[in-house]
């Protein structure tokens, strides 16, 4: 579990409007979200049961696309 240290911006009645985080907390949250997205995409691909290609072929295709 991430330890975060939020500060809140409130209106005149005390209603929370925004959150301010230390930059390191923000970066850690973004890294966790990226990892969760990767896991989600992996699980979707695994459940798809579509055709697959060897990883070396995939890298060659990606590299060729980048060059074009």
Helices and strands as residue ranges (DSSP letters): E 7-10, E 16-20, H 23-48, H 55-67
